[in-house]
Amino acid sequence: MMTDPELLAHLDKVAAEYVGDVSHLSGAIGAVMLGRLYGWRVIRITTTSKVYSRHQRILSLDFKKVLPKETELSKKSIGYSLAKQLDKFWDVVNSKFKMEPKKKMFFE
């Protein structure tokens, strides 16, 4: 995992060299900064595969290698908490888990 100073130095370098749609750079930086707080699994479950990959490509980072898997704040994500409670993280990420429409969950 990268230290905060290493991560910030890397992001500064990426931003200085970036050519392209700045909204994509903004999203990528926002994702990695939230990932520091919530963990890469929350970022993975709250973004599409395409956007998650684009963020990593823009930043030249593998989120699994530079961010914690989960943190104390991870439980604040309802989607992640549900996937974890059901032990179905990758099924939820890959849209393979289907819920019954009327099924009550822990947050209702």
C-alpha positions as CSV (number, residue, x, y, z in Angstrom):
1,M,0.0,0.0,0.0
2,M,1.2,3.6,-0.7
3,T,1.6,6.1,2.1
4,D,-0.4,9.3,1.8
5,P,2.6,11.4,0.8
6,E,3.5,8.8,-1.9
7,L,-0.1,8.8,-3.2
8,L,-0.3,12.6,-3.2
9,A,3.0,12.8,-5.1
10,H,1.8,10.3,-7.6
11,L,-1.5,12.1,-8.1
12,D,0.4,15.4,-8.6
13,K,2.5,13.8,-11.3
14,V,-0.5,12.2,-13.0
15,A,-2.4,15.5,-13.0
16,A,0.5,17.5,-14.4
17,E,1.0,15.0,-17.2
18,Y,-2.7,14.4,-17.9
19,V,-4.2,15.1,-21.3
20,G,-7.9,14.5,-21.8
21,D,-11.3,15.1,-20.4
22,V,-10.7,16.7,-16.9
23,S,-13.9,15.3,-15.6
24,H,-12.4,11.8,-16.0
25,L,-9.4,12.8,-14.1
26,S,-11.6,14.4,-11.4
27,G,-13.6,11.2,-11.1
28,A,-10.5,9.1,-10.8
29,I,-8.9,11.3,-8.2
30,G,-12.2,11.4,-6.2
31,A,-12.4,7.6,-6.4
32,V,-8.9,7.0,-5.0
33,M,-9.4,9.6,-2.3
34,L,-12.7,8.0,-1.2
35,G,-11.0,4.6,-1.5
36,R,-8.5,5.8,1.1
37,L,-11.4,6.4,3.5
38,Y,-13.8,3.6,2.6
39,G,-11.6,0.9,1.0
40,W,-11.3,-0.3,-2.6
41,R,-14.3,-2.7,-2.2
42,V,-16.7,0.2,-1.6
43,I,-15.4,2.0,-4.7
44,R,-15.7,-1.3,-6.7
45,I,-19.3,-1.9,-5.7
46,T,-20.4,1.7,-6.3
47,T,-18.9,2.2,-9.8
48,T,-19.3,0.3,-13.0
49,S,-16.6,-2.0,-14.2
50,K,-15.8,0.3,-17.1
51,V,-15.5,3.4,-14.9
52,Y,-13.5,1.5,-12.2
53,S,-11.0,0.3,-14.9
54,R,-10.8,3.8,-16.4
55,H,-10.0,5.3,-13.0
56,Q,-7.2,2.9,-12.5
57,R,-5.9,3.4,-16.0
58,I,-5.9,7.2,-15.7
59,L,-4.1,7.1,-12.4
60,S,-1.8,4.2,-13.4
61,L,-2.8,2.5,-10.1
62,D,-4.1,-0.9,-9.1
63,F,-6.6,0.1,-6.4
64,K,-6.3,-3.4,-4.8
65,K,-2.6,-2.7,-4.3
66,V,-2.7,0.9,-3.1
67,L,-5.9,1.1,-1.1
68,P,-7.2,-0.9,1.9
69,K,-9.7,-3.6,1.2
70,E,-12.1,-2.1,3.7
71,T,-12.0,0.4,6.6
72,E,-14.1,1.3,9.6
73,L,-16.1,3.6,7.2
74,S,-16.9,0.8,4.8
75,K,-19.9,-0.1,6.9
76,K,-21.4,3.3,6.0
77,S,-22.0,2.0,2.4
78,I,-25.4,0.3,2.4
79,G,-24.6,-1.6,-0.8
80,Y,-21.3,-2.9,0.6
81,S,-22.8,-3.7,4.0
82,L,-25.5,-5.7,2.3
83,A,-23.1,-7.6,0.0
84,K,-20.9,-8.4,2.9
85,Q,-23.8,-9.5,5.1
86,L,-25.0,-11.8,2.4
87,D,-21.4,-13.0,1.7
88,K,-22.0,-12.2,-2.0
89,F,-19.6,-9.3,-2.8
90,W,-18.5,-10.5,-6.2
91,D,-22.0,-11.6,-7.2
92,V,-23.3,-8.1,-6.4
93,V,-20.3,-6.5,-8.3
94,N,-21.0,-8.7,-11.3
95,S,-24.8,-8.2,-11.2
96,K,-25.3,-11.9,-10.6
97,F,-27.2,-11.5,-7.3
98,K,-30.9,-10.9,-7.6
99,M,-33.1,-9.9,-4.7
100,E,-36.7,-10.7,-4.3
101,P,-38.7,-7.4,-4.7
102,K,-40.6,-7.7,-1.5
103,K,-37.7,-9.1,0.6
104,K,-37.0,-6.9,3.7
105,M,-33.3,-6.2,4.3
106,F,-31.5,-5.1,7.5
107,F,-31.7,-1.4,6.6
108,E,-35.5,-1.2,6.1
